[in-house]
């Protein structure tokens, strides 16, 4: 495996030949997977992926909440909310 600016890199051939070795050598770091010297994918530890996924979900919720805060409000009285219409 080779190092690149962001960390480690491995070829698809290396990954196919010995996936356990690539994972072991990564020591919880992401690994850039290359095919013909071109980036194709990242191999990330499961806990890192789960944390990234949670943060993306949180960000999406924040965007939705922000958009709703900017929605035009409609005035409603307590009486209107409690009426049995």
C-alpha positions in Angstrom: 0.0 0.0 0.0 1.2 3.5 -0.7 0.6 6.8 1.0 -1.2 9.7 -0.7 -1.8 13.3 0.4 -4.9 12.3 2.4 -3.6 9.0 3.8 -3.3 5.5 2.3 -3.9 4.1 -1.1 -4.2 0.6 -2.5 -5.0 -0.8 -5.9 -8.0 -2.8 -6.7 -5.6 -5.7 -7.3 -4.1 -5.4 -3.9 -7.6 -5.3 -2.3 -8.7 -8.3 -4.3 -5.5 -10.3 -3.5 -5.5 -9.7 0.2 -8.4 -7.6 1.6 -7.5 -8.5 5.2 -4.0 -7.1 4.8 -5.2 -3.8 3.3 -7.7 -3.4 6.2 -5.0 -4.4 8.8 -2.4 -2.0 7.4 -4.9 0.8 7.3 -5.1 0.8 11.1 -8.5 2.6 11.1 -7.5 5.1 8.4 -9.4 5.5 5.2 -7.9 3.9 2.1 -8.1 5.4 -1.4 -8.8 2.5 -3.8 -7.1 3.1 -7.2 -7.8 1.5 -10.6 -5.2 2.3 -13.3 -3.8 5.0 -11.0 -7.2 6.7 -10.9 -9.2 7.1 -7.7 -12.2 4.8 -7.7 -13.5 4.5 -4.1 -12.6 4.8 -0.5 -12.5 2.0 2.1 -13.4 3.5 5.5 -13.7 1.8 8.9 -17.3 1.0 9.8 -17.5 3.3 12.7 -16.2 6.2 10.6 -18.8 5.5 7.9 -21.6 5.3 10.6 -20.4 8.6 12.1 -20.3 10.3 8.7 -23.8 9.0 7.9 -25.2 10.4 11.2 -23.6 13.7 10.6 -25.1 13.9 7.1 -28.5 13.0 8.5 -28.1 15.7 11.1 -27.1 18.3 8.5 -30.2 17.4 6.4 -32.4 17.9 9.4 -30.8 21.2 10.2 -31.4 22.4 6.6 -35.0 21.3 6.8 -35.5 23.1 10.2 -33.9 26.2 8.8 -36.1 26.2 5.8 -39.2 25.7 8.0 -38.2 28.6 10.2 -38.2 30.8 7.1 -41.7 29.7 6.1 -44.4 32.3 6.3 -46.3 31.8 9.6 -50.1 31.8 9.8 -51.6 33.4 12.9 -53.9 31.0 14.8 -55.6 31.6 18.1 -55.8 29.1 21.0 -59.6 29.0 20.5 -59.1 27.9 16.9 -56.8 25.1 18.0 -59.1 23.8 20.6 -62.4 24.0 18.7 -64.1 20.7 17.7 -64.7 21.6 14.0 
